[in-house]
Structures are given as C-alpha cells and as structure tokens.
Amino acid sequence: MPTSLLLLLKRAERRIELGLQELLDEFELTIEQWRIMAALHEEPGQPMSVLAEAAVLPAASLTRHVDKLVERGLILRRVHATDKRRIVAALSPVGSTVATRVSAVQRELEADLADYFQMEIHERSGSATRR
C-alpha cells in the first residue's frame, strides 16, 4: 500500500526520536534541545536567527531552550566578532562531549533507517514491475 512521503518522513523522525530517548533522558535533554545542540555540533558559532532555522524551532522557543542549555553549561553565547549587535552560540566543551556521544547513536539509527528505506524502495519497485 503506498504511503505518502510526509508520513514516511514523520515515521522516520519518530523512530529516531524514540531511539534517542534513553540517551536524551540520561543527559536530561528534550528533543528540541538536542536539535539545537546537533545544529551547533555541525556548525559552531551560529547566530540565533540561523540557529532557529537549523534546529527547526520558532525564535521564541529557541531562546527559551538556549537559556536552559546555557544555564546547564552545555552552550556558550558570545557577541559576534564583527557585528557587536549579534549574538552567536556554540557548544561548550561539555556540550561538545555530549553532542559527540548522542550524534554517534543518531548516526546508527539513521543508518538503520537508510537500510529500511532501501529495502522499501526495492520492494516497491519490484511490485511496480510485476503489475
């Protein structure tokens, strides 16, 4: 039975979130906080407006989550080097250690999903040629 891409992507997102939940609980992180840390792990020193887009969060939510991560010492906020009106965020050394650990598990989950989607595509293309 065909499934829309939207549903497949949502299921994939949910599988990754569930697979990360135990580790996120260990570090007392929400999935939104993890998305912020993951975005900063990939690209440190992002301005808040860019970070909101990268973490797929509204600016107001981003600020609240970043505040909590700063309080916990996982993220650092600094004034932009050339534009003193802008604030940039980056992982602290502790945040970087946490992000490295969670990223490794996320990559494993993503690899498993990639294998699943390869099988799904192969199965669908095979049934399409048999029609």
DSSP file (Angstrom, degrees, kcal/mol; ACC not computed):
  #  RESIDUE AA STRUCTURE BP1 BP2  ACC     N-H-->O    O-->H-N    N-H-->O    O-->H-N    TCO  KAPPA ALPHA  PHI   PSI    X-CA   Y-CA   Z-CA
    1    1 A M              0   0    0      0, 0.0     2,-0.0     0, 0.0     0, 0.0   0.000 360.0 360.0 360.0 126.2    0.0    0.0    0.0
    2    2 A P        -     0   0    0      0, 0.0     2,-0.4     0, 0.0     0, 0.0  -0.329 360.0-160.4 -64.3 142.2    1.5    3.4   -1.0
    3    3 A T        -     0   0    0     -2,-0.0     5,-0.0     3,-0.0     0, 0.0  -0.968  23.2-108.6-123.8 141.1    2.4    5.7    1.8
    4    4 A S     >  -     0   0    0     -2,-0.4     4,-2.3     1,-0.1     5,-0.2  -0.307  22.8-122.0 -67.5 152.1    2.9    9.4    1.4
    5    5 A L  H  > S+     0   0    0      1,-0.2     4,-2.9     2,-0.2     5,-0.2   0.877 112.7  59.4 -59.9 -38.4    6.4   10.8    1.7
    6    6 A L  H  > S+     0   0    0      1,-0.2     4,-2.2     2,-0.2    -1,-0.2   0.925 107.9  44.3 -57.2 -46.3    5.2   13.1    4.5
    7    7 A L  H  > S+     0   0    0      2,-0.2     4,-2.6     1,-0.2    -1,-0.2   0.908 112.8  51.4 -66.8 -41.5    4.0   10.0    6.6
    8    8 A L  H  X S+     0   0    0     -4,-2.3     4,-2.3     1,-0.2    -2,-0.2   0.925 112.1  46.6 -60.7 -44.0    7.2    8.1    5.9
    9    9 A L  H  X S+     0   0    0     -4,-2.9     4,-2.7     2,-0.2    -1,-0.2   0.899 111.8  50.7 -65.7 -40.0    9.4   11.1    7.0
   10   10 A K  H  X S+     0   0    0     -4,-2.2     4,-2.3    -5,-0.2    -2,-0.2   0.903 111.1  48.9 -64.5 -40.7    7.3   11.6   10.1
   11   11 A R  H  X S+     0   0    0     -4,-2.6     4,-2.5     2,-0.2    -2,-0.2   0.897 111.0  50.4 -64.4 -40.3    7.7    7.9   11.0
   12   12 A A  H  X S+     0   0    0     -4,-2.3     4,-2.2     2,-0.2    -2,-0.2   0.936 110.4  49.4 -63.2 -45.9   11.4    8.1   10.4
   13   13 A E  H  X S+     0   0    0     -4,-2.7     4,-2.6     1,-0.2    -2,-0.2   0.920 111.7  49.4 -57.8 -44.3   11.7   11.1   12.6
   14   14 A R  H  X S+     0   0    0     -4,-2.3     4,-2.8     1,-0.2     5,-0.2   0.891 108.3  52.6 -64.9 -40.4    9.7    9.3   15.3
   15   15 A R  H  X S+     0   0    0     -4,-2.5     4,-2.1     2,-0.2    -1,-0.2   0.903 111.7  46.5 -62.9 -40.8   11.9    6.2   15.1
   16   16 A I  H  X S+     0   0    0     -4,-2.2     4,-1.9     2,-0.2    -2,-0.2   0.937 112.2  50.1 -66.6 -45.7   15.0    8.3   15.6
   17   17 A E  H  X S+     0   0    0     -4,-2.6     4,-1.2     1,-0.2     3,-0.2   0.932 112.8  46.3 -58.5 -46.3   13.4   10.3   18.5
   18   18 A L  H  X S+     0   0    0     -4,-2.8     4,-0.5     1,-0.2    -1,-0.2   0.881 111.4  52.7 -64.2 -37.6   12.4    7.0   20.2
   19   19 A G  H  < S+     0   0    0     -4,-2.1     4,-0.3    -5,-0.2    -1,-0.2   0.798 114.6  41.8 -67.3 -28.3   15.8    5.5   19.6
   20   20 A L  H  X S+     0   0    0     -4,-1.9     4,-2.8    -3,-0.2     3,-0.4   0.626  89.8  92.8 -89.5 -15.2   17.5    8.6   21.2
   21   21 A Q  H  X S+     0   0    0     -4,-1.2     4,-2.8     1,-0.2     5,-0.2   0.849  82.8  50.1 -54.6 -44.8   15.1    9.0   24.1
   22   22 A E  H  X S+     0   0    0     -4,-0.5     4,-1.9     1,-0.2    -1,-0.2   0.918 115.3  43.5 -61.3 -43.5   17.0    6.9   26.7
   23   23 A L  H  > S+     0   0    0     -3,-0.4     4,-1.8    -4,-0.3    -2,-0.2   0.898 113.1  51.4 -69.5 -40.5   20.2    8.8   26.0
   24   24 A L  H  <>S+     0   0    0     -4,-2.8     5,-2.9     1,-0.2     4,-0.4   0.906 109.7  50.9 -62.1 -40.4   18.5   12.1   26.0
   25   25 A D  H ><5S+     0   0    0     -4,-2.8     3,-1.1    -5,-0.3    -1,-0.2   0.903 105.7  56.1 -61.7 -40.7   16.9   11.2   29.3
   26   26 A E  H 3<5S+     0   0    0     -4,-1.9    -1,-0.2     1,-0.3    -2,-0.2   0.887 115.3  37.2 -58.3 -39.4   20.3   10.4   30.7
   27   27 A F  T 3<5S-     0   0    0     -4,-1.8    -1,-0.3     2,-0.1    -2,-0.2   0.367 112.5-120.6 -94.1   4.5   21.6   13.8   29.7
   28   28 A E  T < 5 +     0   0    0     -3,-1.1     2,-0.4    -4,-0.4    -3,-0.2   0.920  62.9 146.5  55.5  48.5   18.2   15.5   30.7
   29   29 A L      < -     0   0    0     -5,-2.9    -1,-0.2    -8,-0.1     2,-0.2  -0.902  43.6-139.6-115.1 142.6   17.7   16.8   27.2
   30   30 A T     >  -     0   0    0     -2,-0.4     4,-2.3     1,-0.1     5,-0.1  -0.526  33.2-108.7 -85.7 165.8   14.5   17.4   25.3
   31   31 A I  H  > S+     0   0    0      1,-0.2     4,-2.2     2,-0.2     5,-0.1   0.865 121.6  53.9 -64.3 -34.3   14.4   16.5   21.6
   32   32 A E  H  > S+     0   0    0      2,-0.2     4,-1.8     1,-0.2    -1,-0.2   0.914 108.4  48.4 -65.3 -42.3   14.2   20.3   20.9
   33   33 A Q  H  > S+     0   0    0      1,-0.2     4,-2.5     2,-0.2    -2,-0.2   0.896 110.2  52.5 -64.1 -38.7   17.3   20.9   23.0
   34   34 A W  H  X S+     0   0    0     -4,-2.3     4,-3.2     1,-0.2     5,-0.2   0.913 105.3  54.2 -63.5 -40.9   19.1   18.1   21.2
   35   35 A R  H  X S+     0   0    0     -4,-2.2     4,-2.2     2,-0.2    -1,-0.2   0.893 109.4  49.0 -60.3 -38.4   18.2   19.6   17.8
   36   36 A I  H  X S+     0   0    0     -4,-1.8     4,-2.1     2,-0.2    -1,-0.2   0.946 113.7  45.2 -63.7 -48.4   19.8   22.8   18.9
   37   37 A M  H  X S+     0   0    0     -4,-2.5     4,-2.2     1,-0.2    -2,-0.2   0.889 111.8  52.3 -64.4 -38.4   22.9   21.0   20.1
   38   38 A A  H  X S+     0   0    0     -4,-3.2     4,-2.0     2,-0.2    -1,-0.2   0.912 109.0  50.1 -63.9 -41.8   23.1   18.9   16.9
   39   39 A A  H  X S+     0   0    0     -4,-2.2     4,-2.2    -5,-0.2    -1,-0.2   0.899 113.7  45.4 -63.1 -40.2   22.9   22.1   14.8
   40   40 A L  H  < S+     0   0    0     -4,-2.1    51,-0.3     2,-0.2    -1,-0.2   0.801 108.5  56.9 -73.9 -28.1   25.7   23.6   16.8
   41   41 A H  H  < S+     0   0    0     -4,-2.2    -2,-0.2    -5,-0.2    -1,-0.2   0.888 112.2  42.1 -66.5 -38.6   27.7   20.4   16.6
   42   42 A E  H  < S+     0   0    0     -4,-2.0    -2,-0.2     1,-0.3    -1,-0.2   0.875 135.3  13.8 -74.3 -38.8   27.6   20.6   12.8
   43   43 A E  S  < S-     0   0    0     -4,-2.2     3,-0.4    -5,-0.2    -1,-0.3  -0.771  78.2-157.6-143.9  93.8   28.2   24.3   12.6
   44   44 A P  S    S+     0   0    0      0, 0.0    46,-0.2     0, 0.0    -3,-0.1  -0.239  70.9  35.3 -67.7 157.8   29.5   26.1   15.7
   45   45 A G  S    S+     0   0    0     44,-1.0    45,-0.2     1,-0.2    -5,-0.0   0.824  75.1 166.3  73.9  33.5   29.1   29.9   16.2
   46   46 A Q  E     -A   89   0A   0     43,-1.2    43,-2.2    -3,-0.4    -1,-0.2  -0.619  38.6-117.9 -83.2 138.0   25.7   30.3   14.6
   47   47 A P  E  >  -A   88   0A   0      0, 0.0     4,-2.7     0, 0.0     3,-0.3  -0.388  32.9-109.3 -63.5 153.9   23.7   33.5   15.0
   48   48 A M  H  > S+     0   0    0     39,-1.3     4,-2.4     1,-0.2     5,-0.2   0.852 117.2  54.4 -58.5 -38.2   20.4   32.9   16.8
   49   49 A S  H  > S+     0   0    0      1,-0.2     4,-1.3     2,-0.2    -1,-0.2   0.898 112.6  43.2 -65.2 -39.1   18.3   33.5   13.7
   50   50 A V  H  > S+     0   0    0     -3,-0.3     4,-2.6     2,-0.2    -2,-0.2   0.888 112.4  53.9 -71.1 -39.7   20.3   30.9   11.7
   51   51 A L  H  X S+     0   0    0     -4,-2.7     4,-2.7     1,-0.2    -2,-0.2   0.884 103.2  56.4 -62.8 -39.3   20.2   28.5   14.6
   52   52 A A  H  <>S+     0   0    0     -4,-2.4     5,-2.6     1,-0.2     4,-0.4   0.922 111.7  43.0 -59.0 -43.8   16.4   28.7   14.9
   53   53 A E  H ><5S+     0   0    0     -4,-1.3     3,-0.9     3,-0.2    -2,-0.2   0.920 114.1  50.1 -68.1 -43.8   16.1   27.7   11.2
   54   54 A A  H 3<5S+     0   0    0     -4,-2.6    -2,-0.2     1,-0.2    -1,-0.2   0.865 115.6  42.6 -63.8 -36.6   18.8   24.9   11.5
   55   55 A A  T 3<5S-     0   0    0     -4,-2.7    -1,-0.2    -5,-0.2    -2,-0.2   0.442 109.3-124.5 -89.6  -0.7   17.1   23.5   14.7
   56   56 A V  T < 5 +     0   0    0     -3,-0.9    -3,-0.2    -4,-0.4    -4,-0.1   0.952  66.5 129.4  55.3  55.5   13.6   23.9   13.1
   57   57 A L      < -     0   0    0     -5,-2.6    -1,-0.2    -6,-0.1    -2,-0.1  -0.985  64.9-106.4-136.2 146.0   12.3   25.9   16.0
   58   58 A P     >  -     0   0    0      0, 0.0     4,-2.6     0, 0.0     3,-0.3  -0.436  38.7-113.3 -65.6 149.3   10.5   29.2   16.3
   59   59 A A  H  > S+     0   0    0      1,-0.2     4,-2.4     2,-0.2     5,-0.2   0.868 115.4  53.5 -54.4 -42.0   12.8   32.0   17.6
   60   60 A A  H  > S+     0   0    0      1,-0.2     4,-1.6     2,-0.2    -1,-0.2   0.909 112.1  44.3 -63.0 -41.9   10.9   32.4   20.9
   61   61 A S  H  > S+     0   0    0     -3,-0.3     4,-2.5     2,-0.2     5,-0.2   0.896 110.5  55.8 -67.5 -40.1   11.2   28.6   21.7
   62   62 A L  H  X S+     0   0    0     -4,-2.6     4,-3.2     1,-0.2     5,-0.3   0.937 106.0  50.3 -57.6 -48.2   14.8   28.7   20.6
   63   63 A T  H  X S+     0   0    0     -4,-2.4     4,-2.6     1,-0.2    -1,-0.2   0.915 110.9  49.1 -58.6 -44.9   15.7   31.4   23.1
   64   64 A R  H  X S+     0   0    0     -4,-1.6     4,-1.6     2,-0.2    -1,-0.2   0.926 114.9  44.0 -61.7 -45.8   14.0   29.6   26.0
   65   65 A H  H  X S+     0   0    0     -4,-2.5     4,-2.3     2,-0.2    -2,-0.2   0.908 113.2  50.7 -67.5 -41.9   15.8   26.3   25.2
   66   66 A V  H  X S+     0   0    0     -4,-3.2     4,-2.8    -5,-0.2     5,-0.2   0.913 106.2  56.2 -63.0 -41.2   19.1   28.0   24.7
   67   67 A D  H  X S+     0   0    0     -4,-2.6     4,-2.4    -5,-0.3    -1,-0.2   0.923 109.5  46.2 -54.7 -45.2   18.8   29.8   28.0
   68   68 A K  H  X S+     0   0    0     -4,-1.6     4,-1.7     1,-0.2    -1,-0.2   0.894 112.6  49.6 -65.6 -40.0   18.3   26.4   29.7
   69   69 A L  H  <>S+     0   0    0     -4,-2.3     5,-2.6     2,-0.2     6,-1.1   0.861 110.8  50.1 -68.7 -34.6   21.3   24.9   27.9
   70   70 A V  H ><5S+     0   0    0     -4,-2.8     3,-1.5     4,-0.2    -2,-0.2   0.930 108.3  53.0 -66.0 -45.7   23.5   27.9   28.8
   71   71 A E  H 3<5S+     0   0    0     -4,-2.4    -2,-0.2     1,-0.3    -1,-0.2   0.853 109.9  48.8 -57.0 -35.9   22.4   27.5   32.5
   72   72 A R  T 3<5S-     0   0    0     -4,-1.7    -1,-0.3    -5,-0.1    -2,-0.2   0.499 115.8-116.5 -84.3  -4.0   23.5   23.9   32.3
   73   73 A G  T < 5S+     0   0    0     -3,-1.5    22,-0.5    -4,-0.3    21,-0.3   0.700  85.0 113.8  79.2  19.1   26.8   24.8   30.8
   74   74 A L  S   <S+     0   0    0     -5,-2.6    18,-2.1     1,-0.2     2,-0.3   0.714  75.8  36.0 -93.4 -23.7   26.2   22.9   27.5
   75   75 A I  E     -B   91   0A   0     -6,-1.1     2,-0.4    16,-0.3    16,-0.2  -0.964  67.1-151.5-130.8 146.5   26.1   26.0   25.3
   76   76 A L  E     -B   90   0A   0     14,-3.4    14,-2.2    -2,-0.3     2,-0.4  -0.929   7.5-153.7-114.2 141.6   28.0   29.3   25.3
   77   77 A R  E     +B   89   0A   0     -2,-0.4     2,-0.3    12,-0.2    12,-0.2  -0.947  19.8 172.2-114.1 138.4   26.7   32.6   23.9
   78   78 A R  E     -B   88   0A   0     10,-2.7    10,-3.1    -2,-0.4     2,-0.3  -0.942  38.4 -99.5-138.9 159.6   29.0   35.3   22.7
   79   79 A V  E     -B   87   0A   0     -2,-0.3     8,-0.2     8,-0.2     5,-0.1  -0.645  54.7 -97.6 -75.9 137.5   28.9   38.6   20.9
   80   80 A H        -     0   0    0      6,-3.0     6,-0.1     3,-0.5    -1,-0.1  -0.262  29.6-125.4 -56.7 140.8   29.6   38.2   17.2
   81   81 A A  S    S+     0   0    0      1,-0.2     3,-0.2    -3,-0.1    -1,-0.1   0.859 103.1  19.8 -60.8 -39.6   33.2   39.0   16.4
   82   82 A T  S    S+     0   0    0      1,-0.2     2,-0.6     2,-0.0    -1,-0.2   0.681 124.8  50.9-107.3 -21.4   32.4   41.6   13.7
   83   83 A D    >   -     0   0    0      1,-0.1     3,-2.2     3,-0.1    -3,-0.5  -0.862  62.4-169.6-121.4  96.4   28.8   42.7   14.4
   84   84 A K  T 3  S+     0   0    0     -2,-0.6    -1,-0.1     1,-0.3    -3,-0.0   0.595  82.9  65.5 -64.0 -11.4   28.5   43.5   18.1
   85   85 A R  T 3  S+     0   0    0     -6,-0.1     2,-0.3    -3,-0.1    -1,-0.3   0.641  92.3  77.4 -83.0 -14.5   24.7   43.7   17.8
   86   86 A R    <   -     0   0    0     -3,-2.2    -6,-3.0    -6,-0.1     2,-0.4  -0.719  66.8-148.5-102.7 147.1   24.5   39.9   17.1
   87   87 A I  E     - B   0  79A   0     -2,-0.3   -39,-1.3    -8,-0.2     2,-0.3  -0.915  12.7-164.7-109.8 137.2   24.8   37.0   19.5
   88   88 A V  E     -AB  47  78A   0    -10,-3.1   -10,-2.7    -2,-0.4     2,-0.3  -0.880   5.7-147.9-118.8 155.5   26.3   33.7   18.4
   89   89 A A  E     +AB  46  77A   0    -43,-2.2   -43,-1.2    -2,-0.3   -44,-1.0  -0.918  18.4 167.9-123.5 148.8   26.0   30.3   20.1
   90   90 A A  E     - B   0  76A   0    -14,-2.2   -14,-3.4    -2,-0.3     2,-0.2  -0.972  40.2 -91.7-150.4 159.9   28.4   27.4   20.3
   91   91 A L  E     - B   0  75A   0     -2,-0.3   -16,-0.3   -51,-0.3   -17,-0.1  -0.499  36.8-130.2 -72.2 142.8   28.7   24.2   22.3
   92   92 A S     >  -     0   0    0    -18,-2.1     4,-2.7    -2,-0.2     5,-0.2  -0.352  36.4 -95.9 -76.4 171.1   30.8   24.3   25.4
   93   93 A P  H  > S+     0   0    0      0, 0.0     4,-1.8     0, 0.0     5,-0.1   0.910 130.2  46.5 -56.8 -41.3   33.5   21.6   25.9
   94   94 A V  H  > S+     0   0    0    -21,-0.3     4,-2.3     2,-0.2     5,-0.2   0.926 112.2  50.7 -66.0 -43.6   31.0   19.6   28.0
   95   95 A G  H  > S+     0   0    0    -22,-0.5     4,-2.8     1,-0.2    -1,-0.2   0.872 108.0  53.1 -60.3 -37.7   28.2   20.2   25.4
   96   96 A S  H  X S+     0   0    0     -4,-2.7     4,-2.3     2,-0.2    -1,-0.2   0.890 108.0  50.2 -65.7 -39.5   30.6   19.0   22.6
   97   97 A T  H  X S+     0   0    0     -4,-1.8     4,-1.8     2,-0.2    -2,-0.2   0.930 113.2  46.0 -63.6 -45.9   31.3   15.8   24.5
   98   98 A V  H  X S+     0   0    0     -4,-2.3     4,-2.6     1,-0.2     5,-0.3   0.934 112.8  50.4 -61.8 -46.4   27.5   15.2   25.0
   99   99 A A  H  X S+     0   0    0     -4,-2.8     4,-2.6     1,-0.2    -2,-0.2   0.872 107.6  53.3 -62.5 -38.0   26.8   16.0   21.3
  100  100 A T  H  X S+     0   0    0     -4,-2.3     4,-1.6     2,-0.2    -1,-0.2   0.916 111.6  46.0 -62.6 -42.7   29.5   13.7   20.1
  101  101 A R  H  X S+     0   0    0     -4,-1.8     4,-1.4     2,-0.2    -2,-0.2   0.940 116.2  42.9 -67.4 -47.7   28.0   10.8   22.1
  102  102 A V  H  X S+     0   0    0     -4,-2.6     4,-2.5     1,-0.2    -2,-0.2   0.889 111.1  56.6 -67.9 -37.8   24.4   11.5   21.1
  103  103 A S  H  X S+     0   0    0     -4,-2.6     4,-2.7    -5,-0.3    -1,-0.2   0.875 102.6  55.4 -60.1 -38.4   25.4   12.0   17.4
  104  104 A A  H  X S+     0   0    0     -4,-1.6     4,-1.6     2,-0.2    -1,-0.2   0.918 110.7  44.1 -62.5 -43.1   27.1    8.6   17.3
  105  105 A V  H  X S+     0   0    0     -4,-1.4     4,-2.3     2,-0.2    -2,-0.2   0.903 112.4  52.9 -67.5 -40.9   23.8    6.9   18.4
  106  106 A Q  H  X S+     0   0    0     -4,-2.5     4,-2.7     1,-0.2    -2,-0.2   0.908 106.2  53.1 -62.1 -41.5   21.8    9.1   16.0
  107  107 A R  H  X S+     0   0    0     -4,-2.7     4,-2.2     2,-0.2    -1,-0.2   0.894 108.5  50.6 -61.0 -39.1   24.1    8.1   13.1
  108  108 A E  H  X S+     0   0    0     -4,-1.6     4,-2.2     2,-0.2    -1,-0.2   0.929 111.5  47.5 -63.1 -44.7   23.5    4.4   13.9
  109  109 A L  H  X S+     0   0    0     -4,-2.3     4,-2.2     1,-0.2    -2,-0.2   0.905 111.9  50.2 -62.3 -41.8   19.7    5.0   13.9
  110  110 A E  H  X S+     0   0    0     -4,-2.7     4,-2.4     2,-0.2    -1,-0.2   0.872 108.5  52.4 -65.6 -37.1   19.9    6.9   10.6
  111  111 A A  H  X S+     0   0    0     -4,-2.2     4,-2.2     2,-0.2    -1,-0.2   0.908 109.1  49.9 -65.2 -41.5   21.9    4.1    9.0
  112  112 A D  H  X S+     0   0    0     -4,-2.2     4,-2.2     1,-0.2    -2,-0.2   0.910 111.9  48.3 -62.0 -41.7   19.3    1.5   10.1
  113  113 A L  H  X S+     0   0    0     -4,-2.2     4,-2.8     2,-0.2    -2,-0.2   0.885 107.9  54.4 -66.1 -38.3   16.6    3.7    8.6
  114  114 A A  H  X S+     0   0    0     -4,-2.4     4,-2.2     2,-0.2    -1,-0.2   0.917 108.9  48.8 -61.6 -42.3   18.6    4.1    5.4
  115  115 A D  H  X S+     0   0    0     -4,-2.2     4,-2.2     2,-0.2    -2,-0.2   0.920 111.2  50.5 -61.6 -43.3   18.7    0.3    5.1
  116  116 A Y  H  X S+     0   0    0     -4,-2.2     4,-2.5     1,-0.2    -2,-0.2   0.930 111.2  47.5 -60.0 -46.6   15.0    0.1    5.8
  117  117 A F  H  X S+     0   0    0     -4,-2.8     4,-2.8     1,-0.2     5,-0.2   0.860 108.7  54.7 -67.1 -34.3   14.2    2.7    3.1
  118  118 A Q  H  X S+     0   0    0     -4,-2.2     4,-2.4    -5,-0.2    -1,-0.2   0.928 111.2  45.2 -61.9 -43.7   16.5    0.9    0.6
  119  119 A M  H  X S+     0   0    0     -4,-2.2     4,-2.8     2,-0.2    -2,-0.2   0.907 113.0  50.9 -65.1 -41.3   14.5   -2.3    1.2
  120  120 A E  H  X S+     0   0    0     -4,-2.5     4,-2.5     2,-0.2    -2,-0.2   0.918 111.9  46.7 -62.5 -44.9   11.2   -0.4    1.0
  121  121 A I  H  X S+     0   0    0     -4,-2.8     4,-2.6     2,-0.2     5,-0.2   0.915 113.3  49.1 -63.8 -43.7   12.2    1.2   -2.3
  122  122 A H  H  X S+     0   0    0     -4,-2.4     4,-2.1    -5,-0.2    -2,-0.2   0.922 112.6  47.9 -62.2 -44.3   13.5   -2.1   -3.7
  123  123 A E  H  X S+     0   0    0     -4,-2.8     4,-2.3     1,-0.2    -2,-0.2   0.911 113.4  47.2 -63.4 -43.4   10.2   -3.8   -2.7
  124  124 A R  H  X S+     0   0    0     -4,-2.5     4,-1.9     1,-0.2    -2,-0.2   0.898 112.2  49.0 -66.8 -40.2    8.1   -1.1   -4.2
  125  125 A S  H  X S+     0   0    0     -4,-2.6     4,-1.6     1,-0.2    -1,-0.2   0.866 111.2  51.4 -69.7 -33.1   10.0   -1.0   -7.5
  126  126 A G  H  X S+     0   0    0     -4,-2.1     4,-1.1    -5,-0.2    -2,-0.2   0.908 110.8  46.6 -67.2 -41.9    9.7   -4.8   -7.7
  127  127 A S  H  X S+     0   0    0     -4,-2.3     4,-0.6     1,-0.2    -2,-0.2   0.823 109.3  55.9 -71.0 -28.6    6.0   -4.8   -7.2
  128  128 A A  H >< S+     0   0    0     -4,-1.9     3,-0.5     1,-0.2    -1,-0.2   0.872 107.8  48.0 -69.2 -36.1    5.6   -2.0   -9.7
  129  129 A T  H 3< S+     0   0    0     -4,-1.6    -1,-0.2     1,-0.2    -2,-0.2   0.744 106.2  58.3 -77.3 -22.0    7.4   -4.0  -12.4
  130  130 A R  H 3<        0   0    0     -4,-1.1    -1,-0.2     1,-0.2    -2,-0.2   0.648 360.0 360.0 -79.8 -14.1    5.2   -7.1  -11.7
  131  131 A R    <<        0   0    0     -4,-0.6    -1,-0.2    -3,-0.5    -2,-0.1   0.482 360.0 360.0 -72.4 360.0    2.0   -5.2  -12.4
